[in-house]
């Protein structure tokens, strides 16, 4: 069904009635997905849809037909002007899981970030599904903020890097674009997938490698997500007497311009 544009806030969806205002509520989400919406344009919108629908199916969510109807109503209701950071949610309900849309303005976007150089053991319980561990990851970011950083890197017990709390981790070794092995507990990032596709089309070698934080010293490192796009690490915040060095982001500017240019209008 087609619905008029909606105002900021949380909206719950029901079959046949569409979206309606709902009170903000806490609690652990079953599934979540979000993206940057700029004047009605989005990057990789179909990929967000696929990831959300698949995740809902994996955790026993509503039937596929109901998920498709929700996505259609949600898309029709999104604003076509301004900068927004909408989030679709599958949340526990009184009788069955509830589909919702949280419409919120986009925060200021960053072009680089400082990262806490002390790796954080991965605290997630469902690392390959976005949603259940959002509150846990927010606590990790607050701890990193106390050290003067804007992001933290999650690691395995053996010290292998995984990803940021809200971002996929990529780095360059010479002319090779590197990222953690998909066999590791990492979320399939939409933006990371777009970057890999472009690398393949450009003939750039891609490699999955197991590295520690110390192995990233002096390299060009990116943290990428659907909100900020590509953000190179501009500083590693560490109390160590031998602090890590952030390499100049010589590739990031051109890749950021490309990423901004592939935003497409909503259907």
C-alpha positions in Angstrom: 0.0 0.0 0.0 1.1 3.6 -0.6 1.4 5.9 2.4 2.2 9.6 2.7 5.5 10.7 4.1 5.9 10.3 7.8 7.3 12.3 10.6 10.4 11.5 12.8 9.9 8.8 15.4 9.1 5.1 15.9 6.4 3.5 13.8 5.0 0.0 14.1 3.7 -1.9 11.1 0.7 -4.2 10.8 -0.7 -6.0 7.7 -3.4 -3.9 5.9 -3.0 -0.9 8.2 0.6 0.0 7.4 2.7 2.2 9.7 1.4 4.0 12.7 3.1 5.9 15.5 4.3 3.9 18.4 5.9 4.8 21.8 9.7 4.5 21.9 10.7 1.4 23.7 13.9 -0.2 24.9 14.8 -3.9 24.9 16.9 -6.1 22.7 16.1 -6.1 19.0 16.0 -9.4 17.1 17.1 -7.8 13.8 18.0 -4.2 12.7 19.3 -2.6 9.5 20.0 1.1 8.7 21.3 3.3 6.0 22.0 6.9 5.0 19.0 8.5 3.1 19.9 11.7 1.3 17.2 13.5 -0.6 15.5 10.2 -1.4 18.7 8.4 -2.5 20.4 5.4 -0.9 23.5 3.2 -1.5 22.9 -0.5 -1.9 19.2 -0.4 -0.9 18.5 -3.8 -2.4 21.3 -5.3 -0.4 19.9 -3.9 2.8 16.6 -5.4 2.0 18.1 -8.8 1.3 20.1 -8.8 4.5 17.1 -7.7 6.6 14.7 -10.2 5.1 17.2 -13.0 5.4 18.0 -12.2 9.0 14.3 -12.1 9.9 13.9 -15.5 8.4 16.9 -16.9 10.2 15.5 -16.0 13.6 12.0 -17.2 12.9 10.4 -13.9 12.0 7.2 -13.2 10.0 6.5 -15.0 6.7 8.3 -13.7 3.7 5.1 -12.2 2.2 4.5 -10.1 5.3 8.2 -9.0 5.3 7.9 -7.9 1.6 4.7 -5.9 2.3 6.4 -4.2 5.3 9.4 -3.3 3.2 7.1 -1.9 0.4 5.1 0.3 2.9 8.3 1.4 4.7 9.9 2.4 1.4 6.9 4.4 0.3 6.8 6.3 3.6 10.4 7.4 3.7 11.1 11.1 3.2 12.4 12.2 -0.2 14.1 15.3 1.0 16.7 15.9 3.8 19.3 13.7 5.4 18.0 10.8 7.4 19.3 7.6 9.1 16.2 5.3 9.2 16.4 1.9 10.9 14.1 -1.1 10.2 13.6 -3.4 13.2 12.2 -6.7 14.1 11.4 -6.6 17.8 9.9 -9.0 20.3 6.1 -8.5 20.6 3.4 -9.5 23.0 2.3 -12.4 20.8 4.7 -12.4 17.8 7.7 -10.4 16.6 6.9 -6.8 15.6 8.1 -5.0 12.4 9.0 -1.3 13.0 10.6 1.7 11.4 12.6 4.2 13.4 12.9 7.4 11.4 15.7 9.7 12.7 17.7 12.6 11.2 21.2 11.7 10.1 23.9 12.7 12.5 26.9 14.8 11.3 28.9 12.7 8.9 32.6 12.1 9.4 35.4 11.8 6.9 37.9 10.1 9.2 38.1 8.9 12.8 40.3 8.1 15.7 40.3 4.5 16.9 41.1 3.0 20.2 44.3 0.9 19.7 43.5 -1.5 22.5 41.6 -4.3 20.9 38.3 -5.3 22.5 37.4 -9.0 22.9 34.3 -9.5 20.8 31.3 -9.3 23.3 28.6 -10.2 20.8 26.3 -13.1 21.1 25.0 -13.0 17.5 27.9 -11.5 15.5 26.5 -12.2 12.1 23.1 -10.7 12.7 22.7 -6.9 13.3 20.4 -6.0 16.1 20.7 -8.2 19.2 24.0 -6.7 20.3 23.5 -3.0 19.5 23.4 -2.0 23.2 26.5 -4.1 24.1 28.4 -2.5 21.2 27.3 1.0 22.3 28.9 0.4 25.7 32.2 -0.5 24.0 32.1 2.7 22.0 31.5 4.7 25.2 34.5 3.1 26.7 36.6 4.0 23.6 35.2 7.6 23.8 36.7 7.8 27.3 40.1 7.2 25.7 39.6 10.0 23.2 38.6 7.7 20.3 35.4 7.4 18.2 35.5 3.7 17.5 37.0 0.5 18.8 38.1 -2.7 17.0 36.8 -6.0 18.1 39.2 -8.9 18.2 39.2 -12.7 18.7 40.7 -14.3 21.9 43.9 -14.8 19.8 44.1 -11.1 18.9 42.9 -11.3 15.3 41.0 -8.2 14.2 37.3 -8.6 13.2 35.6 -5.2 12.7 34.5 -2.0 14.4 31.5 -1.8 16.7 29.5 -0.1 13.8 31.8 -0.6 10.8 33.5 -3.2 8.6 37.3 -3.1 8.7 39.4 -2.9 5.6 43.1 -2.1 5.1 45.7 -1.9 2.3 48.9 -4.0 2.1 50.8 -2.5 -0.8 48.2 -2.5 -3.7 46.0 -5.3 -2.1 42.7 -4.5 -0.4 42.5 -6.7 2.7 39.7 -7.7 5.0 39.1 -10.4 7.7 38.3 -13.9 6.6 34.5 -14.5 6.2 35.1 -17.6 8.3 35.6 -15.3 11.2 32.5 -14.0 13.2 32.0 -10.8 11.2 28.8 -9.1 9.9 28.3 -9.1 6.1 28.6 -5.3 5.6 26.7 -3.8 2.8 29.2 -1.0 2.2 32.1 -3.4 2.4 30.5 -5.5 -0.2 30.1 -2.4 -2.5 33.8 -1.6 -2.0 34.8 -5.1 -2.9 32.7 -5.1 -6.0 34.4 -1.9 -7.2 37.8 -3.4 -6.4 37.1 -6.5 -8.5 35.8 -4.4 -11.4 38.9 -2.2 -11.2 41.3 -5.2 -11.2 42.4 -4.6 -7.7 43.5 -7.7 -5.8 41.4 -8.6 -2.7 42.8 -10.8 0.1 41.3 -12.2 3.3 44.0 -12.1 5.9 44.2 -12.7 9.7 46.0 -9.8 11.3 46.4 -8.3 14.7 46.1 -4.6 15.5 49.9 -4.4 15.7 50.0 -5.6 12.1 47.9 -2.6 11.0 50.6 -0.2 12.3 51.6 2.3 9.5 48.9 1.0 7.1 46.0 2.8 5.4 43.0 1.4 7.4 39.4 2.1 6.6 36.3 1.6 8.7 33.2 1.6 6.4 29.5 1.5 7.0 26.2 2.6 5.5 26.0 5.9 7.3 29.5 7.4 7.0 30.7 5.5 4.0 34.5 5.2 4.0 36.3 6.7 7.0 40.1 6.2 7.1 41.7 5.9 10.5 43.4 9.2 11.2 44.8 8.3 14.6 45.3 5.3 16.9 44.6 6.3 20.5 46.8 4.2 22.9 48.5 4.7 26.2 51.4 2.6 25.0 54.9 4.0 24.9 55.1 2.9 21.2 51.9 4.3 19.7 50.6 3.0 16.4 50.9 5.1 13.4 48.0 5.9 11.0 49.2 6.0 7.4 48.2 8.9 5.1 44.8 8.1 3.5 46.1 8.4 -0.1 43.3 6.3 -1.6 40.3 7.3 0.6 39.4 10.6 -1.1 38.9 9.1 -4.5 37.0 6.1 -3.2 34.8 8.3 -1.0 33.8 10.3 -4.1 33.0 7.2 -6.0 30.8 5.9 -3.1 28.9 9.2 -2.9 28.3 8.9 -6.6 26.5 5.6 -6.5 23.6 6.6 -4.4 20.3 5.8 -6.3 16.8 7.0 -5.9 14.3 4.9 -3.9 11.8 3.0 -6.0 
